[in-house]
Amino acid sequence: MRQVHDDSAEAAAQTQTLRVASAQVLGIALLAAACVVVVWWGALDAAFVFDDVVRIVQREERFAARGAWYAVFDGSQRPLVDLTLAWNYAAGGLDPRGYHAFNIAVHAAAAGVLAMLVSVLLHTLRMRAAIRIPPAWDPAVALSIALLWALHPLQTSAATYVIQRAESMAALCTLSAALLLVLGVERRSVALRLAAGCAVVGAMCSKPTAVAAPFVLLALDMWLWSGGARRAFGQRPVFHTLAFASVGLLAVLGVTAGLVGGSGRMAGYGADVPGMDSISYLGHSVRALGFYCCTLCDTGMLAIDRGTEAISSGWFLLAGLAAIAGLVAATVLGWRRWWGFLPVVFAMLLAPTTSIVPIADVAVDHRMYLPSAVLAIAAVALGARIAARTANGRAFVAAALALLIVLEVRATIARNRVYADPIALWSEVVAQSPGHARGYINRAGLLIEAGRLEEAERDLDEAARLQPGHPTLAANRAILAIHRGEPEQAIELFATLGRDRRWEPALLGARADALRAVGRLDEALRDYEVASERAPGDARFRMLVGLVLSQLERNDEAIDAFAAAHALAREPELRASAAFNLGNAHYRLGRTDEAVAWYDRALADNPDHEGARRWREEAMKHG
């Protein structure tokens, strides 16, 4: 009897299998993301540090005054990042927790996308008979790679350090582009491939170093499907054309001009780096590569900043040369195997920052954020090979991976505690780079804020010995003089600052504090007003303008200034202070009803405000 083949039943079974597999992949991705959130929860307590102060605290008020979308059109080289920062400010002001929550979400999403990408690649490679591990291992392999990468303490440099969300956002977009490309090719979906091209644009708008993304995706296409660049463009012309066309954004964003003429807004690369040419930077890059390899194994070498001397050891040069030799050997040996793709991608991802393009900071931890994912893939792939070929290999590899991940979790939690203590963070820099003046200067600024003035002076003395002409040295000495009750000396030090530094809002405010302390109120008022114009969203400067106007008995003008401060203030304590000063100004003018109303508003924001309570009673007596 002739057997009837039921095509519809087979198709339904295949569809059901695909749904189960998709649900499994999504579940692994969500589990990886959840693990990241749990481990990184302590990062919510971290403060703004280093470049966060300049690129967030001192800029967000301007975005608040002009609207979040202003960030996109502000000439930024990272418009997508600046837009997210402006949204953070709009949602919660300068509360660091909101910024850190966003960073954690991006890092968790990147871990989830990496897990999905690995799962899809395993399926693709298996269909081409390129790997032999059992399909049942796929979830464990994908989850292990995602966790081994995402939970490493090295990633705090991008996931906890707020301003470096540029690195994690660019990585998330790049991983998403790779995932969408693989799915688009396997499912023959033009829409998915176009979405992948848009993800490349997002990466480029997050950080210029994402210039590597189109090359990585082309290499992925060549290794998995086309076998050559010409065939890749021939088979997927729209996608690759869009991906490489996005490189043109670098010219629009001012990055290209900065490379050759120093005209980019963000200095410190290309022609902007004094005393550094491509050849000398290449030598530093080899040492930096060796240094990065060491930081993966020794988390005690991690630091938020470091000087060139930190990578000067000959051991780092040898390690860098060994790493380069290993990458070349792996590429040659694996040219016709799937894993030959890994060293090529690793080199591509590091090339924009660790090659011949001079960058002021020759070695920073966050540059290994995405490249380290390649190393995690290689490590787990090697482990899977061992597990498949030896009798007890599976148990041994599982135990080794579990131990590594546990050690990473402990180190990451400890690292996030360091980020919550900026003085400890900069003490780390001083310990690792004792010849780096910036470490002492930045720690001194924090010590001044903490009232540890003698320690701050020692740090500034050491910085002066190392780099007498450092542009921030005189500013910190001036602020130290203010805290010591020596405003005249502070005024003299402020006068030595360069023209550009003198007009920074924070330093204008500090100089005004000194001028006010010696009774030069008109000059202090001028500096506070200029600082307020340069940081129009900062309520504190409007408050200080009002206080000086009150001292000058210009109470009507003071009321306007305090009202502006009250309207701008986001923190309850600051709003209460502005309302209290408004009450005082009205009281001095004999407007007791208005004064009582403002004292009430101050107490509503801060019920413990003793001044508002006392003067409210006084105003009620005379009302």
C-alpha positions as CSV (number, residue, x, y, z in Angstrom):
1,M,0.0,0.0,0.0
2,R,1.3,3.4,-1.0
3,Q,2.3,5.6,2.0
4,V,1.0,9.2,2.0
5,H,3.4,11.9,3.1
6,D,1.7,14.6,5.2
7,D,3.5,17.9,4.3
8,S,1.2,20.0,6.5
9,A,1.9,17.9,9.6
10,E,5.7,18.0,9.0
11,A,5.5,21.8,8.6
12,A,3.5,22.2,11.7
13,A,6.0,20.0,13.6
14,Q,8.9,22.1,12.4
15,T,7.0,25.3,13.3
16,Q,6.4,24.0,16.8
17,T,10.1,23.0,17.2
18,L,11.1,26.5,16.1
19,R,8.8,28.1,18.7
20,V,10.2,25.9,21.4
21,A,13.8,26.7,20.4
22,S,13.0,30.4,20.2
23,A,11.4,30.4,23.6
24,Q,14.5,28.6,25.0
25,V,16.9,31.1,23.5
26,L,14.8,34.0,24.9
27,G,14.7,32.3,28.3
28,I,18.5,32.0,28.3
29,A,18.9,35.6,27.3
30,L,16.5,36.8,30.1
31,L,18.4,34.6,32.6
32,A,21.7,36.2,31.6
33,A,20.3,39.7,31.9
34,A,18.7,38.9,35.3
35,C,22.0,37.7,36.6
36,V,23.7,40.9,35.5
37,V,21.1,43.0,37.2
38,V,21.4,41.1,40.5
39,V,25.2,41.3,40.5
40,W,25.3,44.9,39.5
41,W,22.6,46.1,42.0
42,G,25.3,47.6,44.3
43,A,26.3,49.9,41.5
44,L,23.3,52.0,42.2
45,D,25.2,53.4,45.2
46,A,28.1,54.6,43.1
47,A,28.7,58.3,42.7
48,F,29.5,60.4,39.6
49,V,33.3,60.2,39.1
50,F,36.0,61.7,36.9
51,D,34.6,62.6,33.5
52,D,31.1,62.2,34.8
53,V,31.5,65.5,36.6
54,V,32.6,67.4,33.4
55,R,30.4,65.6,30.9
56,I,27.3,65.1,33.0
57,V,27.1,67.3,36.1
58,Q,28.4,70.4,34.3
59,R,26.5,69.9,31.1
60,E,23.1,68.5,32.1
61,E,21.8,71.9,33.3
62,R,22.3,73.2,29.8
63,F,20.4,70.3,28.3
64,A,17.6,70.9,30.9
65,A,17.3,74.5,29.9
66,R,17.2,73.8,26.2
67,G,15.4,70.5,26.0
68,A,16.6,66.9,25.7
69,W,16.8,66.9,21.9
70,Y,19.3,69.8,22.1
71,A,21.8,67.1,23.0
72,V,21.5,65.6,19.6
73,F,22.2,68.9,17.8
74,D,24.9,70.1,20.2
75,G,27.8,69.1,18.0
76,S,28.4,66.0,20.0
77,Q,30.4,63.1,18.7
78,R,28.1,60.8,20.7
79,P,24.6,62.2,20.1
80,L,22.8,59.0,21.1
81,V,24.6,58.9,24.4
82,D,24.1,62.6,25.1
83,L,20.4,62.1,24.4
84,T,20.1,59.4,27.0
85,L,22.0,61.5,29.5
86,A,19.6,64.4,28.9
87,W,16.6,62.0,29.4
88,N,18.2,60.8,32.6
89,Y,18.4,64.4,33.8
90,A,14.8,65.2,32.8
91,A,13.6,62.1,34.7
92,G,15.6,62.5,37.9
93,G,17.9,65.5,37.9
94,L,21.4,64.7,39.0
95,D,20.5,61.7,41.2
96,P,23.2,59.2,40.2
97,R,20.9,56.3,40.7
98,G,18.9,56.9,37.6
99,Y,22.0,57.1,35.5
100,H,23.4,53.9,37.0
101,A,20.1,52.1,36.5
102,F,20.2,53.0,32.8
103,N,23.8,51.7,32.6
104,I,22.9,48.5,34.3
105,A,20.0,48.0,31.9
106,V,22.2,48.5,28.9
107,H,24.8,46.0,30.2
108,A,22.2,43.5,31.1
109,A,20.6,43.9,27.6
110,A,24.1,43.4,26.0
111,A,24.5,40.1,28.0
112,G,21.1,38.9,26.8
113,V,21.8,39.8,23.2
114,L,25.2,38.0,23.4
115,A,23.5,34.9,24.7
116,M,21.0,35.0,21.9
117,L,23.7,35.6,19.3
118,V,25.7,32.6,20.5
119,S,22.6,30.4,20.5
120,V,21.8,31.4,16.9
121,L,25.4,31.0,15.8
122,L,25.6,27.5,17.3
123,H,22.5,26.5,15.3
124,T,24.0,28.0,12.1
125,L,27.4,26.4,12.6
126,R,25.7,23.0,13.3
127,M,23.7,23.2,10.1
128,R,27.0,23.6,8.3
129,A,28.6,20.7,10.2
130,A,31.2,23.1,11.6
131,I,30.8,22.0,15.2
132,R,30.0,18.7,16.8
133,I,28.8,19.5,20.3
134,P,25.4,18.1,21.1
135,P,22.4,20.5,20.6
136,A,21.5,19.8,24.3
137,W,24.6,21.7,25.3
138,D,23.6,24.9,23.5
139,P,21.8,26.6,26.4
140,A,24.6,26.0,28.8
141,V,27.2,27.2,26.3
142,A,25.3,30.4,25.5
143,L,24.7,31.2,29.2
144,S,28.3,30.4,30.2
145,I,29.7,32.8,27.5
146,A,27.3,35.6,28.4
147,L,27.9,35.3,32.2
148,L,31.7,34.8,31.8
149,W,31.8,38.0,29.8
150,A,29.2,40.2,31.5
151,L,30.1,39.4,35.2
152,H,33.8,40.1,34.8
153,P,34.9,43.1,37.0
154,L,36.6,44.6,34.0
155,Q,33.1,45.5,32.8
156,T,32.6,47.9,35.6
157,S,34.7,50.4,33.6
158,A,31.7,50.7,31.2
159,A,28.7,49.5,33.2
160,T,29.4,51.4,36.4
161,Y,31.3,54.4,35.2
162,V,28.3,56.4,33.9
163,I,29.8,58.4,31.1
164,Q,31.3,55.2,29.6
165,R,27.8,54.0,28.7
166,A,29.1,55.1,25.3
167,E,31.1,51.9,25.3
168,S,28.3,49.6,26.4
169,M,25.7,51.3,24.2
170,A,28.0,50.9,21.1
171,A,28.6,47.3,22.1
172,L,24.9,46.6,22.5
173,C,24.1,48.0,19.1
174,T,27.0,46.1,17.5
175,L,25.9,42.8,19.1
176,S,22.3,43.5,18.0
177,A,23.4,44.2,14.5
178,A,25.2,40.8,14.4
179,L,22.2,39.0,15.7
180,L,19.8,40.7,13.3
181,L,22.2,39.9,10.4
182,V,22.4,36.2,11.2
183,L,18.6,36.0,11.7
184,G,18.0,38.0,8.5
185,V,20.2,35.7,6.4
186,E,19.0,32.5,7.9
187,R,15.3,33.5,7.5
188,R,15.9,35.4,4.3
189,S,14.4,38.5,5.8
190,V,15.3,41.9,4.2
191,A,13.6,43.7,7.1
192,L,15.9,42.1,9.7
193,R,19.0,42.9,7.6
194,L,17.8,46.5,7.3
195,A,17.3,46.6,11.1
196,A,20.9,45.3,11.5
197,G,22.1,48.3,9.3
198,C,20.1,50.7,11.6
199,A,21.8,49.1,14.6
200,V,25.2,49.9,13.1
201,V,24.1,53.5,12.8
202,G,23.1,53.4,16.4
203,A,26.5,52.1,17.4
204,M,28.3,54.8,15.4
205,C,26.1,57.5,17.1
206,S,27.1,56.0,20.5
207,K,30.8,56.0,20.1
208,P,33.1,56.7,17.0
209,T,35.1,53.5,17.8
210,A,32.1,51.6,16.5
211,V,33.7,52.2,13.1
212,A,34.9,48.6,13.5
213,A,31.3,47.3,13.4
214,P,30.8,47.3,9.6
215,F,34.1,45.4,9.2
216,V,33.1,42.9,11.9
217,L,29.8,42.2,10.2
218,L,31.5,41.8,6.8
219,A,33.9,39.3,8.4
220,L,31.0,37.4,10.0
221,D,29.3,37.2,6.6
222,M,32.4,36.0,4.9
223,W,33.1,33.3,7.5
224,L,29.6,32.0,7.7
225,W,28.1,32.3,4.3
226,S,29.8,34.1,1.4
227,G,33.4,33.1,1.7
228,G,34.7,36.5,0.3
229,A,34.1,40.2,0.5
230,R,33.0,40.5,-3.1
231,R,30.4,37.7,-2.8
232,A,29.2,39.2,0.5
233,F,28.5,42.5,-1.1
234,G,27.0,40.7,-4.1
235,Q,24.6,38.7,-2.0
236,R,23.7,41.4,0.5
237,P,24.5,44.7,-1.2
238,V,21.9,46.9,0.6
239,F,22.9,45.8,4.1
240,H,26.7,46.1,3.6
241,T,26.3,49.4,1.7
242,L,24.2,50.9,4.5
243,A,26.6,49.6,7.1
244,F,29.7,51.1,5.5
245,A,27.9,54.3,4.6
246,S,27.3,54.8,8.3
247,V,31.1,55.4,8.6
248,G,30.3,58.8,6.9
249,L,28.6,59.8,10.1
250,L,32.1,60.2,11.6
251,A,32.7,63.2,9.3
252,V,29.3,64.7,10.1
253,L,30.0,64.3,13.9
254,G,33.4,66.0,13.6
255,V,35.5,62.9,14.3
256,T,37.3,62.9,11.0
257,A,38.2,66.6,11.3
258,G,39.5,66.0,14.8
259,L,41.9,63.2,13.5
260,V,43.7,65.6,11.2
261,G,43.1,69.1,12.5
262,G,42.2,68.9,16.1
263,S,38.8,70.5,15.5
264,G,36.7,67.8,17.1
265,R,34.9,68.9,20.3
266,M,36.3,66.0,22.3
267,A,40.0,66.6,22.4
268,G,42.6,63.9,23.1
269,Y,42.9,61.9,19.8
270,G,44.6,62.2,16.5
271,A,46.2,65.6,15.9
272,D,45.1,66.8,19.3
273,V,47.6,64.6,21.2
274,P,50.8,66.6,21.9
275,G,54.1,64.8,21.7
276,M,52.6,61.6,20.3
277,D,52.9,60.4,16.7
278,S,51.5,57.2,15.1
279,I,54.8,55.3,15.5
280,S,55.3,56.0,19.1
281,Y,51.6,55.3,19.8
282,L,52.0,51.9,18.0
283,G,54.6,51.0,20.6
284,H,52.3,52.0,23.4
285,S,49.5,50.0,21.8
286,V,51.6,46.8,21.9
287,R,52.2,47.4,25.6
288,A,48.6,48.3,26.2
289,L,47.5,45.0,24.6
290,G,49.8,43.1,26.9
291,F,48.4,45.1,29.8
292,Y,44.8,44.3,28.9
293,C,45.6,40.6,28.8
294,C,47.0,40.9,32.3
295,T,44.0,42.8,33.7
296,L,41.7,40.0,32.6
297,C,43.5,37.7,35.1
298,D,44.5,40.2,37.8
299,T,41.6,42.4,38.7
300,G,43.9,44.3,41.1
301,M,45.3,46.1,38.1
302,L,42.0,47.7,37.2
303,A,41.8,51.5,37.6
304,I,39.6,54.4,36.4
305,D,42.7,56.3,35.1
306,R,46.4,55.6,34.7
307,G,49.4,57.3,33.2
308,T,51.7,56.1,30.5
309,E,54.2,54.8,33.0
310,A,51.6,52.2,34.2
311,I,52.2,50.2,31.0
312,S,56.0,50.9,30.7
313,S,57.1,47.6,32.1
314,G,58.9,45.3,29.7
315,W,56.7,42.5,30.7
316,F,53.7,44.2,29.1
317,L,55.7,44.6,25.9
318,L,56.5,40.9,25.9
319,A,52.9,40.0,26.7
320,G,51.7,42.3,23.9
321,L,54.0,40.7,21.4
322,A,53.0,37.2,22.5
323,A,49.3,38.2,22.2
324,I,49.9,39.5,18.6
325,A,51.7,36.3,17.7
326,G,48.9,34.2,19.2
327,L,46.3,36.2,17.2
328,V,48.2,35.7,14.0
329,A,48.8,32.0,14.6
330,A,45.1,31.4,15.5
331,T,44.0,33.2,12.4
332,V,46.3,31.1,10.1
333,L,45.4,27.8,11.8
334,G,41.7,28.6,11.9
335,W,41.4,30.2,8.5
336,R,39.2,27.4,7.2
337,R,37.5,26.7,10.6
338,W,34.8,28.7,12.3
339,W,37.0,29.8,15.2
340,G,39.4,31.5,12.8
341,F,36.9,34.3,12.8
342,L,37.5,35.1,16.5
343,P,41.1,36.5,16.4
344,V,40.1,38.6,13.4
345,V,37.1,40.1,15.2
346,F,39.1,40.7,18.3
347,A,41.8,42.7,16.4
348,M,39.1,44.6,14.5
349,L,37.3,45.7,17.7
350,L,40.5,46.9,19.4
351,A,42.0,48.5,16.3
352,P,40.3,52.0,16.5
353,T,41.9,52.6,20.0
354,T,44.9,50.3,20.1
355,S,46.8,50.7,16.8
356,I,48.3,53.8,15.2
357,V,45.7,56.5,15.9
358,P,47.1,58.5,18.9
359,I,44.8,58.8,21.9
360,A,45.8,60.8,25.0
361,D,44.9,57.9,27.3
362,V,46.9,55.0,25.9
363,A,45.3,52.3,28.1
364,V,41.9,52.4,29.7
365,D,39.9,49.4,30.9
366,H,36.6,50.1,29.1
367,R,38.3,49.5,25.6
368,M,38.2,45.8,26.4
369,Y,34.5,45.8,27.0
370,L,33.4,44.2,23.7
371,P,36.7,42.6,22.7
372,S,36.6,40.5,25.9
373,A,33.4,38.9,24.7
374,V,35.5,37.3,21.9
375,L,37.8,35.9,24.6
376,A,34.8,34.5,26.5
377,I,33.6,32.7,23.4
378,A,37.0,31.3,22.8
379,A,37.4,30.1,26.4
380,V,34.0,28.4,26.5
381,A,34.5,26.9,23.0
382,L,37.8,25.4,24.2
383,G,36.0,24.1,27.3
384,A,33.3,22.5,25.3
385,R,35.9,20.8,23.1
386,I,37.6,19.4,26.2
387,A,34.2,18.3,27.6
388,A,33.3,16.5,24.4
389,R,36.6,14.6,24.0
390,T,37.5,13.4,27.5
391,A,35.8,11.0,29.9
392,N,35.3,13.4,32.8
393,G,35.7,16.6,30.8
394,R,32.2,17.7,31.1
395,A,32.2,17.8,34.9
396,F,35.6,19.3,35.0
397,V,34.7,22.1,32.6
398,A,31.4,22.8,34.3
399,A,33.2,23.1,37.7
400,A,35.9,25.3,36.3
401,L,33.4,27.7,34.6
402,A,31.2,27.8,37.7
403,L,34.3,28.7,39.9
404,L,35.4,31.4,37.4
405,I,32.0,33.0,37.4
406,V,31.7,32.9,41.2
407,L,35.1,34.6,41.5
408,E,34.1,37.2,39.0
409,V,30.9,37.9,40.9
410,R,32.8,38.5,44.1
411,A,35.3,40.7,42.4
412,T,32.6,42.7,40.6
413,I,30.7,43.3,43.8
414,A,33.9,44.5,45.5
415,R,34.7,46.7,42.5
416,N,31.3,48.4,42.6
417,R,31.9,49.2,46.3
418,V,35.1,51.1,45.2
419,Y,33.1,53.1,42.7
420,A,30.8,54.1,45.6
421,D,33.9,55.7,47.4
422,P,35.5,58.1,44.9
423,I,38.5,58.7,47.3
424,A,39.2,55.0,47.3
425,L,38.9,55.0,43.5
426,W,41.5,57.6,43.1
427,S,43.7,56.1,45.8
428,E,43.8,53.1,43.6
429,V,45.1,55.3,40.7
430,V,47.8,56.8,42.9
431,A,48.9,53.4,44.1
432,Q,49.1,52.0,40.6
433,S,50.5,55.1,38.8
434,P,52.5,57.1,41.4
435,G,54.0,59.2,38.6
436,H,50.6,60.3,37.3
437,A,49.8,63.9,38.5
438,R,46.2,63.7,37.6
439,G,45.6,61.0,40.2
440,Y,46.9,63.2,43.0
441,I,45.0,66.2,41.8
442,N,41.6,64.4,41.5
443,R,42.0,62.8,44.9
444,A,42.9,66.1,46.4
445,G,39.7,67.6,45.1
446,L,37.7,64.9,46.8
447,L,39.7,65.2,50.0
448,I,38.9,69.0,50.0
449,E,35.2,68.2,49.8
450,A,35.6,65.7,52.7
451,G,37.4,68.4,54.8
452,R,40.6,66.4,54.9
453,L,42.6,69.5,54.0
454,E,46.1,68.4,55.1
455,E,45.9,65.2,53.0
456,A,44.7,67.3,50.1
457,E,47.6,69.7,50.4
458,R,50.1,66.8,50.4
459,D,48.5,65.4,47.2
460,L,48.7,68.8,45.5
461,D,52.3,69.2,46.5
462,E,53.1,65.9,45.0
463,A,51.2,66.8,41.8
464,A,53.2,70.0,41.6
465,R,56.4,68.1,41.8
466,L,55.4,65.7,39.1
467,Q,53.8,68.3,36.7
468,P,54.1,71.9,37.8
469,G,52.1,73.3,34.9
470,H,49.1,71.1,35.2
471,P,46.1,73.2,34.3
472,T,43.9,72.0,37.2
473,L,46.6,72.4,39.9
474,A,46.1,76.2,40.6
475,A,42.3,75.8,40.6
476,N,42.5,73.1,43.3
477,R,44.9,75.1,45.3
478,A,42.5,78.1,45.1
479,I,39.6,76.0,46.3
480,L,41.8,74.6,49.1
481,A,42.6,78.2,50.2
482,I,38.8,79.0,50.3
483,H,38.2,76.0,52.6
484,R,41.1,77.2,54.8
485,G,39.6,80.6,55.2
486,E,42.2,82.3,53.0
487,P,40.1,84.0,50.3
488,E,42.7,86.6,49.3
489,Q,45.2,83.8,48.4
490,A,42.4,82.0,46.5
491,I,41.7,85.2,44.4
492,E,45.4,85.4,43.5
493,L,45.5,81.8,42.4
494,F,42.3,82.2,40.3
495,A,44.0,85.1,38.5
496,T,46.7,82.7,37.3
497,L,44.3,80.4,35.5
498,G,44.2,80.3,31.7
499,R,41.4,82.2,30.1
500,D,39.3,79.1,29.2
501,R,39.5,77.8,32.8
502,R,38.5,81.1,34.3
503,W,35.1,81.0,32.6
504,E,34.1,77.5,33.7
505,P,30.9,77.8,35.8
506,A,32.3,75.8,38.8
507,L,35.4,77.9,39.0
508,L,33.5,81.2,38.5
509,G,31.3,80.2,41.4
510,A,34.4,79.4,43.6
511,R,36.0,82.7,42.7
512,A,32.8,84.5,43.5
513,D,32.8,82.7,46.9
514,A,36.2,84.1,47.6
515,L,35.3,87.6,46.4
516,R,32.2,87.6,48.6
517,A,34.2,86.5,51.6
518,V,36.4,89.6,51.3
519,G,33.4,91.9,50.8
520,R,33.9,92.5,47.1
521,L,30.2,91.9,46.5
522,D,29.8,93.6,43.1
523,E,32.5,91.5,41.6
524,A,31.1,88.4,43.3
525,L,27.7,89.1,41.9
526,R,29.1,89.5,38.4
527,D,30.9,86.1,38.6
528,Y,27.7,84.4,40.0
529,E,25.7,85.9,37.2
530,V,28.1,84.7,34.5
531,A,28.2,81.3,36.0
532,S,24.4,81.2,36.0
533,E,24.4,82.2,32.3
534,R,26.9,79.5,31.4
535,A,24.9,76.9,33.5
536,P,21.3,78.1,33.1
537,G,19.8,75.0,34.6
538,D,21.9,75.1,37.8
539,A,19.7,76.4,40.6
540,R,22.6,76.9,43.0
541,F,24.1,79.8,41.0
542,R,20.7,81.6,40.9
543,M,20.5,81.1,44.6
544,L,23.9,82.7,45.1
545,V,23.0,85.6,42.9
546,G,19.9,86.2,45.2
547,L,22.0,86.0,48.4
548,V,24.5,88.6,47.1
549,L,21.6,90.9,45.9
550,S,20.1,90.5,49.4
551,Q,23.4,91.6,50.9
552,L,23.4,94.6,48.6
553,E,19.8,95.3,49.8
554,R,18.4,94.9,46.3
555,N,15.6,92.8,47.6
556,D,13.2,93.0,44.7
557,E,15.9,91.6,42.4
558,A,16.8,89.0,45.0
559,I,13.2,87.8,44.9
560,D,13.4,87.3,41.2
561,A,16.7,85.3,41.6
562,F,15.3,83.1,44.4
563,A,12.1,82.5,42.4
564,A,14.2,81.3,39.4
565,A,16.2,79.1,41.7
566,H,13.1,77.6,43.2
567,A,11.7,76.9,39.7
568,L,14.9,75.2,38.6
569,A,15.6,73.2,41.8
570,R,14.8,69.5,41.7
571,E,16.1,68.4,45.0
572,P,13.7,69.0,47.9
573,E,16.4,70.5,50.1
574,L,17.4,73.0,47.5
575,R,13.8,73.9,46.8
576,A,13.3,74.4,50.5
577,S,16.4,76.6,50.7
578,A,15.1,78.8,47.8
579,A,11.7,79.1,49.4
580,F,13.2,80.0,52.7
581,N,15.2,82.8,51.1
582,L,12.2,84.0,49.3
583,G,10.3,84.2,52.6
584,N,13.2,86.2,54.1
585,A,13.3,88.6,51.2
586,H,9.5,89.2,51.4
587,Y,9.8,89.6,55.2
588,R,12.5,92.3,54.8
589,L,10.1,94.2,52.5
590,G,7.3,94.0,55.1
591,R,5.3,91.5,53.1
592,T,4.5,89.1,55.9
593,D,1.7,87.2,54.2
594,E,4.0,86.3,51.3
595,A,6.8,85.5,53.7
596,V,4.6,83.0,55.6
597,A,3.4,81.4,52.4
598,W,7.0,80.8,51.3
599,Y,8.1,79.5,54.7
600,D,5.2,77.0,54.5
601,R,6.5,75.9,51.1
602,A,10.0,75.5,52.5
603,L,8.6,73.3,55.4
604,A,6.6,71.3,52.9
605,D,9.8,70.4,51.1
606,N,11.9,70.0,54.2
607,P,9.9,69.6,57.5
608,D,13.2,69.8,59.5
609,H,14.1,73.3,58.2
610,E,14.5,75.1,61.6
611,G,15.1,78.5,60.0
612,A,11.8,78.4,58.1
613,R,10.0,77.3,61.2
614,R,11.5,80.0,63.4
615,W,11.0,82.8,61.0
616,R,7.5,81.7,60.1
617,E,6.6,82.2,63.8
618,E,8.3,85.6,63.8
619,A,6.4,86.6,60.6
620,M,3.1,85.5,62.2
621,K,3.7,87.7,65.2
622,H,4.2,90.8,63.0
623,G,1.5,89.8,60.4
